[in-house]
Amino acid sequence: MTYTAAAVLGVLVAVLIDVFVLRSRIVLGRVFWCTYPIIFGFQLLSNGVLTGRGVVLYNSDDILGIRLVYAPVEDLAFGFALIVVTLSLWVRLSAASQPGPDRPGPPAPPR
């Protein structure tokens, strides 16, 4: 499997996990897309440093060859997948820890 195919598969799996498995649906919300450019900028910075200085090298046969700030687009796709799954888990786990009608909160402190 090429790096490109793995990146595409990673994005598809991350979106499916977000929308159908965890049902946090962050990729369907405006907040995610309004804040993602901030993450994307830092991702370009870190990938640019690592690939531009030769710390990370890629086999040109396994990537498309399209680069942004030295980083192959496949790296940006993997970064997107990582962020989506991480935020989906965070949203899901924080919702599960909140008190609700079926989960009472902690007892009130004594007076």
C-alpha positions in Angstrom: 0.0 0.0 0.0 1.4 3.4 -0.9 1.6 6.3 1.5 -1.1 8.0 -0.5 -3.5 5.1 -0.3 -2.9 4.8 3.4 -3.5 8.6 3.9 -6.8 8.4 2.0 -7.8 5.4 4.0 -6.9 7.1 7.2 -9.0 10.1 6.4 -12.0 7.9 5.5 -11.7 5.8 8.6 -11.4 8.9 10.8 -14.5 10.5 9.3 -16.5 7.2 9.6 -15.4 6.9 13.3 -16.4 10.5 14.0 -19.8 10.4 12.3 -21.0 6.8 12.7 -19.1 5.1 15.5 -18.6 7.8 18.1 -21.4 10.0 16.8 -19.6 13.1 17.9 -20.0 14.5 14.3 -17.3 17.2 14.7 -16.6 17.2 11.0 -20.2 18.3 10.4 -19.9 21.3 12.6 -18.9 24.9 11.8 -16.7 25.2 14.9 -14.4 22.5 13.7 -13.9 24.0 10.2 -13.5 27.5 11.6 -10.7 26.4 14.0 -9.0 23.8 11.8 -7.0 26.4 9.9 -5.1 27.1 13.2 -4.2 23.5 13.6 -3.3 23.3 9.9 -0.9 26.2 10.2 1.0 24.6 13.0 1.0 21.3 11.1 2.5 23.0 8.1 5.1 24.6 10.3 6.2 21.4 12.1 6.1 19.3 8.9 8.0 22.0 7.0 10.7 22.0 9.6 11.0 18.2 9.7 10.9 17.6 6.0 12.7 20.7 5.0 15.7 19.9 7.2 15.7 16.3 6.0 14.8 14.8 9.4 12.0 12.9 7.6 12.4 11.6 4.1 9.9 10.1 1.7 10.2 7.6 -1.1 9.1 9.6 -4.2 7.4 6.4 -5.6 5.0 6.2 -2.6 3.7 9.8 -2.6 1.9 12.0 -5.0 4.7 14.6 -5.1 2.5 17.5 -4.2 4.1 19.4 -1.3 3.1 22.3 0.9 6.0 23.9 2.8 8.1 20.8 2.1 5.5 18.5 3.5 3.8 16.0 1.2 0.0 16.4 1.1 -0.3 12.9 2.5 1.2 14.1 5.8 -1.5 16.7 6.0 -4.2 14.1 5.4 -2.7 11.9 8.2 -2.7 15.0 10.5 -6.3 15.7 9.7 -7.3 12.1 10.5 -5.3 12.3 13.8 -7.1 15.5 14.8 -10.5 14.2 13.9 -10.2 11.0 15.9 -8.6 12.7 18.9 -11.3 15.4 19.0 -14.1 12.9 18.5 -12.9 10.8 21.4 -12.5 13.9 23.5 -16.0 15.1 22.8 -17.5 11.6 23.3 -15.6 10.9 26.6 -16.3 14.3 28.0 -20.0 13.9 27.2 -20.0 10.5 28.9 -18.5 12.0 32.1 -21.2 14.7 32.4 -24.1 14.1 34.8 -27.4 13.6 33.1 -30.9 12.2 33.9 -29.5 8.7 33.9 -26.2 9.5 35.6 -26.4 11.6 38.7 -23.6 14.0 39.5 -21.3 13.9 42.5 -23.0 14.4 45.9 -23.2 17.9 47.2 -20.6 18.9 49.7 -21.7 19.0 53.3 -22.5 22.4 54.8 
